[in-house]
């Protein structure tokens, strides 16, 4: 396995390869994972190897690292080369020479995202790189049905080569009892003050767009008689009306302490599959207010059953008002959301991935 996982930034491109690799190893497969900064796990059956990925294809050509890569693969006697992300330029010689069956895991499409952000020139370059990556792959895995359909349409891929392995959550996120005691005191919340939480780590454009949308929600809420605190974790700065708390170690505890979870992603803030935070909020039984984009990659999430859909700042505030006035609705949405998240664990995704490997 080759990924861009970096334990210094344990979200985004880190989560999917690390969890899938760990689950495959727990199923009895021998997994060697090359990545820039391996995770610090108490126990793991995965063999991690630190590997500095080139930043682009030019770095591959001039670095001489491809010879080392070929030797590494030869020594491992691997059966499959499993590469994460379309823009991943590692092990290029092995891919061009096709020494092993290649399974390419498309977390998303950078070209698709950049076009949505209005960055046409960069999108065109990304499109060329993705075309090359897809060309050398025997099987392509998409993180959602929406992404699979896009890749087939955009790149003319044979449907039989494209499979879906959904994003997930650790099983313990669904089964562990609530924690988070002490957060309300730490945040100095009033006894009647609702905590509305969004998770938006910086350096991700879609998260920046979501924070812009959340700012409009805060403005709309300011004219209402609502006792609430809007909080964002994962970054140290936030617009007026929103409190930023940075990256927290006790993330699940913070999620458990919140009354309402917010997924304020506008249509332009596209991604490849279910967002980690979307499934995490569901797994922790949260009452969720989300735009349509916020629950991308979770096709069986139903508004009114698993979350409340709100596609404008005014609709978000109206949904928050409804939840503030109805604790039973908050509880019912949380229970249904947790049941749904139970169908999206990483162990189930790993079994789906194993079936794809058997087809290679």
DARA-V617292 format. One record per helix or strand. SS is the DSSP state (a for helix, b for strand). FROM is the first residue (numbers start at 1). LEN is the number of residues. If there is no record, write none. Layout:
ss=SS from=FROM len=LEN
ss=SS from=FROM len=LEN
This chain:
ss=b from=2 len=1
ss=b from=6 len=1
ss=a from=7 len=3
ss=a from=13 len=14
ss=b from=32 len=4
ss=b from=37 len=1
ss=b from=47 len=4
ss=a from=57 len=7
ss=a from=65 len=12
ss=b from=80 len=5
ss=a from=92 len=6
ss=b from=101 len=6
ss=a from=110 len=7
ss=a from=120 len=16
ss=b from=139 len=4
ss=a from=145 len=11
ss=a from=159 len=3
ss=b from=162 len=3
ss=b from=169 len=1
ss=a from=171 len=5
ss=a from=183 len=4
ss=b from=194 len=6
ss=a from=205 len=18
ss=b from=228 len=6
ss=b from=243 len=2
ss=a from=251 len=7
ss=b from=260 len=4
ss=a from=276 len=8
ss=b from=287 len=4
ss=a from=293 len=3
ss=b from=303 len=1
ss=b from=307 len=3
ss=a from=313 len=13
ss=a from=327 len=15
ss=b from=345 len=1
ss=a from=346 len=14
